[in-house]
Structures are given as C-alpha cells and as structure tokens.
C-alpha cells in the first residue's frame, strides 16, 4: 500500500477557506509505477462512489481500477476519508514508513485550507494506491 497526498498552496486574501467538494468529480493522470510509458491521462472519478465489484472479489471497494498490460490483477486507487487517512498514517507510523516531505501524524490528514494556512502547503486529499501512481491533478 502506498499513500499519496494531494496538497495545495494558495494565498487566501479575503477568502475564509478553500476545500475540495466531497461529492464532485476529480481528475488525475496516472501511470504504472513499474513502467514509464504506461499511463492513463485525465481519468475522472467520483470519490463519493465506489466501483461495482463481483461477489467473489477479494479487492476492497475502490474508486478507480486499471489492468496494466501483462498484469493479472487490477491496480486500484482508493480515496480515503478522514478516518481512513488517520488509520493509514497510523499504520505507516507503526511500520516505520518514511514519507516524502517528512512530517507525520495529524498534520498530514486531509482538511480544508483556512486563512491561517495562507502561503503554506495543506493536505486536501489522501489516496491509497496499489499498482498505480497519480502524477498530475487536473482541476475541473
């Protein structure tokens, strides 16, 4: 399991807060972490809805899935809610996982950006990725 966190930085002059809407589509470009040339550009999904799965499917509910060339299993992306993000960061901390950019704990849990955060990077979305790597966010 690999966690990716989308952070934003903005100057909030005259704006109280900035956030991602929970029930709106999100657009990312993703790639196969094992191959530089396998990508999917501008995939769009709704983080409030998971994909339908077969009854005997062992994969957890997910928001996006792709089967890369030559792979038997689907690679999946799951958008984590606040509790899911806290749990994932707690598991990483127990395993001694090091995150890029340092930090850890409560500071990395996605939240709304407020006027106090103006000019600093703030995590707004956390994703658990298995076999897929988001590399670009495209605002809609």
C-alpha positions in Angstrom: 0.0 0.0 0.0 1.3 3.4 -1.0 -0.3 6.6 0.2 -0.4 9.7 -2.0 -1.5 13.1 -0.5 -2.6 16.0 -2.7 -1.5 19.3 -1.1 -2.4 22.8 -2.2 -0.8 26.1 -1.6 -2.6 29.4 -2.1 -2.7 33.0 -0.8 -6.2 33.4 0.7 -6.7 37.1 0.6 -10.3 37.8 1.5 -11.3 34.1 1.4 -12.2 32.3 4.6 -11.5 28.7 3.4 -10.7 26.5 0.4 -11.6 22.9 0.0 -12.4 20.1 -2.4 -16.1 19.3 -2.6 -16.8 15.8 -1.3 -19.3 14.8 -4.0 -17.8 16.2 -7.2 -15.6 14.5 -9.8 -11.8 14.5 -9.5 -9.4 14.3 -12.5 -5.9 12.8 -12.3 -3.4 11.4 -14.7 -1.9 8.1 -13.5 1.0 5.8 -14.5 2.2 2.3 -13.9 5.0 2.6 -11.2 6.8 -0.2 -12.9 6.8 1.3 -16.4 7.4 4.9 -17.5 5.4 4.6 -20.8 2.2 3.1 -19.5 -0.1 6.0 -18.5 -3.8 6.9 -18.4 -4.3 10.6 -18.9 -7.0 12.6 -17.2 -9.1 9.9 -15.6 -12.2 11.2 -13.9 -13.9 9.6 -11.0 -16.3 10.5 -8.2 -14.8 10.0 -4.7 -18.2 9.5 -3.1 -18.9 6.4 -5.3 -17.0 3.1 -5.4 -16.9 0.8 -8.5 -19.2 -2.2 -8.6 -17.4 -5.4 -7.8 -18.1 -9.1 -8.4 -19.5 -11.1 -5.5 -16.3 -13.1 -5.0 -13.9 -10.2 -5.5 -11.2 -10.0 -2.8 -10.2 -6.4 -3.5 -11.6 -3.7 -1.1 -14.1 -1.2 -2.6 -12.2 1.2 -4.8 -12.8 4.4 -6.9 -10.7 3.6 -9.9 -9.2 0.4 -11.3 -7.0 -0.4 -14.3 -5.3 -3.5 -15.5 -1.9 -2.7 -17.0 -0.5 -4.7 -19.9 0.7 -8.1 -18.9 -0.7 -7.9 -15.4 -3.2 -10.4 -13.9 -4.6 -8.2 -11.2 -6.2 -4.8 -11.3 -4.3 -1.8 -9.9 -6.6 0.3 -7.7 -6.9 3.7 -6.3 -9.0 4.4 -3.1 -9.8 8.0 -1.9 -9.6 7.9 1.9 -12.0 9.7 4.1 -10.7 11.4 7.3 -10.9 8.3 9.4 -9.3 6.1 6.7 -6.5 8.6 6.3 -5.8 8.7 10.1 -5.8 4.9 10.1 -3.4 4.6 7.1 -1.0 7.2 8.6 -1.1 5.3 11.9 -0.2 2.0 10.2 2.6 3.7 8.3 4.0 5.1 11.5 3.9 1.6 13.2 5.7 0.1 10.3 8.3 2.8 10.4 7.4 4.0 6.9 9.1 7.2 5.8 7.0 9.7 3.8 8.4 12.0 1.3 8.5 15.5 2.6 8.8 14.4 6.2 6.1 15.3 8.7 3.6 12.8 10.0 0.6 12.2 12.1 -2.3 14.7 12.3 -0.6 17.3 10.1 -1.0 15.0 7.0 -4.7 14.3 7.5 -6.7 16.0 4.7 -8.6 19.1 5.7 -9.9 22.4 4.5 -7.4 25.2 3.9 -8.1 28.2 6.1 -6.8 31.8 6.1 -4.3 30.8 8.8 -2.7 28.4 6.2 -2.2 31.1 3.6 1.1 30.5 1.7 1.7 27.0 3.1 1.0 23.6 1.7 -2.1 21.9 3.1 -3.2 18.3 2.5 -6.7 18.2 1.0 -6.9 14.6 -0.3 -5.4 11.3 0.6 -5.4 8.2 -1.7 -4.3 4.6 -1.1 -2.8 3.3 -4.3 -2.0 -0.3 -5.3 -0.1 -0.6 -8.5 -1.0 2.8 -9.8 0.8 6.2 -9.2 -1.1 9.5 -9.7 1.3 12.1 -11.1 -0.9 15.0 -12.1 -4.0 16.6 -10.8 -6.3 18.4 -13.2 -8.8 20.9 -11.8 -12.3 20.6 -13.3 
